[in-house]
Amino acid sequence: MTQGAGQGPDVWHGAQPGVPAPGAPAPQAPDVYSPTLPDLPMPTVPPPPPSPPPVPAPGDAGAALDGTGPLYVVGDVHGYLDELRSALREAGLTDENDGWAAGTARLWFLGDFTDRGPDGVGVLDLVMRLSAEAAAAGGYCKALLGNHELLLIGASRFTDTPVDSAAGTASFQAAWLLNGGQRSDMERLRDHHIQWMSRLDSMALADGHLLLHSDTTAYLDYGSTIDDVNDSIWQALQRNDVEVTWDLFRKFTKRFAFRDGETGPLAVRELLDTYGGKRVVHGHSPIPYLTGENGADADAAGGSGADAAPRVDGPHVYADSLAIAMDGGVTMAGKLLVARLPLPE
């Protein structure tokens, strides 16, 4: 796996270096972001697809979705197409040609397809194609809206249009570049990619699992049912308003709402009591940052982050076993996770 050095979660400009220790209260973040990584080497740019796939309309994710096959979830991909292809094949979901091979299985991506890794648009193309192939086989492949989808939509639509934030004036273009935006992705991005991302659901319920991208309670600001949240966020994106889109991005970049040993389970229960389900399953916050195994000790001792790559064996269950984290930290030499739900006890 080719990894960039020093990659971490989205951070806010002006925040203290590092990540709070496990058990510490979630930090309150201002509204402008600081750099994460330089651009990675650009991949060879292929021609755009000759016939864009159809853009699905927002689905009814408020009720448990029908389907006879097993349920799988995929954590944050962040442009690591080769790692995604390998993980899907290893899980038996795709064949040697990256075609859907799982029949009536159900697959959910938890968002953050692009930025930081070398081929975000390739990831989008693969997921969109698998969605069509899975439906034809009697299963489904669906995806949730992540904060990096909001970031890429904003950078594409509004470029360097100023937006007001608590820490001063910013822009989507600047925030996108500072948070791992790849210029090769922007060059290859087409209208059908933007349309597909802007119409993704933000949350879903499947087999008693409440699926989200971000480990935040900000979803409560958009409605008291799953359908209300999805519709509110979808309609906000259709407005093509830079301030409205920036507010969405700002809220769903927040993290660590479930990590504190005392308040975390309460936050998860609030979401479950409101939207249903027995467990929250999310991406967004890398597991090494939730567990504290992020190489910080090695760095302090003079070692390198690459020498102290975090160990991620699988999903992280926490918050009184009410939450499952699925971002294995692929951007920091961790692992791109694909897991079947329910997890074995």
Steps between C-alpha positions, in 0.01 A plus 500: 500500500639839408432747778566868549690608808334682786141443394238551765138597536359833390623767735399857568734797461605622838449167680777366722722234339411137549181335609346495851573190703224236520246600761555872449198708402457568130675820397303800389626602160499834319402535139817497288725205431874449509704295256503123513711373209665614184359363178603145421646412159234535235384182327483460127183679397263272303238637264158574651245218482315503167153463649448619858298268722153618600486716813276340762238703682516513879367174638267426789763408756276566800372144516714189514587419141383177342750243384570134553879498494757579770572860599846656457641846573814672368691769687667812361681439169659843438614428147683173571350313207743205495446436872123514449511254212706257706275532806182441299648192332622365834147536640358309203298798378677539165680272256845520345369758251349717777148402398222441752522137613285498814154434358234631738747639755448853630794740512518847656789742456519744790634796299831682440590353162751764394789724616842404641533181293603493133177404318180630653315526169594139428337407831184690406485325163542157660231557763255638245556201273463251783172667597356415159645148491380415853146617421495285187601198711228555760722659764601860553803722538419836658697787645473777758605863471826578678659831589757458220218464248366833631851644471545383141152616397573840653843532337352409162197728522634801687881484450653800679175682589555641850302357792486650847623293791572563865874515432477726196424472130559166328397323179410148394793492259747579777342257747496223239868540417598526867313178577659281237318603182665349192519720193483192277158420650369848424626474141312173451184591690187514283144622554368149560744453788379822663134407445552154648679631810252781559209256507644247743317427823661617823380218726329163468368216713589143408446192718492707818817693408473877473751587227666842503815655362598731786521424871308815587152584625464775235249279316248599768503855359335376179198304614354244739472217248747351255289607205480857634879519542568362154245729338621810688864447404412407143288814460775715652746377237253566219496868596856547367564753776860531614418595859244220538744242361781634721278463807433137409870435453589673827249296702586161353874549539452491879597174666559305825145547636490136612855460634477635853436219746217685678335721239570284192242227570241768580560666161464166318180419689353837405549418133366146538197617699425759232564305180478134605745215501706320760848616398651792314751411226714791378815598314673841506723469810792261444505216749861576605381842618215348696729249672805727537715267285603762250880487521523814715718327762746383236516848350577649841780248546660591170342226290306556181130461442571246227705290744213508748210424267184452703370149543142462381364146497135583438210723602522670840207442737471762775260731691358216712492285183247738344733633228711336229775703333592396144773745393808281524736787421603401148648848456738444792625148416203340673246284322207545263223312678218294351290324764194278506228600746411403761853467631576168672466524877 
